[in-house]
Amino acid sequence: MRVLAISGSLRGNSHNRMLLEAAARELPSGVEVELFQGLADVPHYDEDADVEPAHPAVRRLRGALARADAVLIATPEYNASLPGALKNALDWASRPFPDNCLRAKPVAVVGASTSLFGAVWAQAELRKVLGVIGARVIERELSVPRAHEAFDAGGALRDPEQQALLAEVVATVVTEAHAPVHQAA
Ligand SMILES: Cc1cc2nc3c(=O)[nH]c(=O)nc-3n(C[C@H](O)[C@H](O)[C@H](O)COP(=O)(O)O)c2cc1C
């Protein structure tokens, strides 16, 4: 089983990437995790350019999503919403729409920000976008406020309740990846 982890932040010292790394340590043994590195290379979405063969960065994105059994996204909040680079990548991932690479895919959303709210608005917007695309967004949530103070030197969340919630999010998305998809008759 394979989990694709995507950070909505392109920043080197991203707290959201740290959150994904902390999440990866909670995965059961035998579960492979790939931290997607190609977000910055994805061009701006242009419907005229959305043709086959796709741009190499778009192919890498769609391929990584298609190969994953589950996806974990950690998003910062930019001006009360999700970062443009992440939204842009999801727009590419959403096409071709009927059988896009996120359709029915279990996706967990978490987020960290330096404010007191932990990217809750960004996460809500991200959940809405993923739902429209057709992903199976899991209900378990984790918001990490004051992200600059939230991690210890080993990269774990200092707050044991937050670390336990992160473990629950990870366990839920892994379980969902094994669950049968219920389709309307
Ligand atoms: C352009 C910009 C807009 C931001 N807007 C918000 C915001 O609306 N709400 C919030 O909680 N944090 C906001 N922040 C703070 C980010 O959440 C914070 O920098 C966070 O650490 C970024 O995530 P990262 O560490 O993974 O890069 C903003 C930061 C930037 C650069």
The ligand as a Gaussian input file, in Angstrom:
#p B3LYP/6-31G(d) Opt

LIG

0 1
 C        0.937000      35.169000       1.787000
 C        0.645000      34.639000       3.163000
 C       -0.628000      34.698000       3.662000
 C       -0.919000      34.160000       4.925000
 N       -2.201000      34.173000       5.372000
 C       -2.525000      33.499000       6.508000
 C       -3.884000      33.354000       6.907000
 O       -4.803000      33.847000       6.287000
 N       -4.150000      32.625000       8.022000
 C       -3.139000      32.035000       8.760000
 O       -3.446000      31.362000       9.734000
 N       -1.849000      32.162000       8.399000
 C       -1.518000      32.880000       7.300000
 N       -0.210000      32.981000       6.907000
 C        0.812000      32.375000       7.755000
 C        1.127000      30.969000       7.277000
 O        0.089000      30.093000       7.633000
 C        2.444000      30.534000       7.879000
 O        3.462000      31.291000       7.280000
 C        2.698000      29.045000       7.748000
 O        3.784000      28.704000       8.558000
 C        3.029000      28.656000       6.328000
 O        3.159000      27.264000       6.259000
 P        4.568000      26.534000       6.064000
 O        5.346000      26.737000       7.336000
 O        4.205000      25.125000       5.836000
 O        5.267000      27.181000       4.900000
 C        0.112000      33.575000       5.691000
 C        1.425000      33.532000       5.166000
 C        1.687000      34.055000       3.928000
 C        3.088000      33.967000       3.382000

